[in-house]
Amino acid sequence: MPVYDQVKQALQDILAPEIQALKAEIRRLDEKIEARFREVDARFKEMETKLAALDNKFEAKLTALEEKFETRFREMETKFAALDEKFETRFRELDSKFEGLRHEVRTVLEIRERLAALEAKVGITRP
């Protein structure tokens, strides 16, 4: 057997078991890593489930608040509309009264002018 074959055989005898041991160790580490990834995936799924539940709970509360605000805003709009109508009615009443007063003031001024003209004709002077 030539020297080359002897060195080759010696290397195979020494390295082959080591390579097999390394392959076995790599497989074992791969399995450990895969197990860890499964654990991490399971935790992520658990967290996603919890977050989805929290999101649903938050959405429900937010919807309830929105409905409350909408109800309150509608109530306030109704009250403001009623107040607006009351003010409009009151303003129309006051406007009508002021128009009546304007008419009376014009009448009084006309009477005063006529009285002054009459007094001037008759020759009555006021103190």
Secondary structure, DSSP 8 states (H G I E B T S, - for coil): --HHHHHHHHHHHHHHHHHHHHHHHHHHHHHHHHHHHHHHHHHHHHHHHHHHHHHHHHHHHHHHHHHHHHHHHHHHHHHHHHHHHHHHHHHHHHHHHHHHHHHHHHHHHHHHHHHHHHHHHHT----
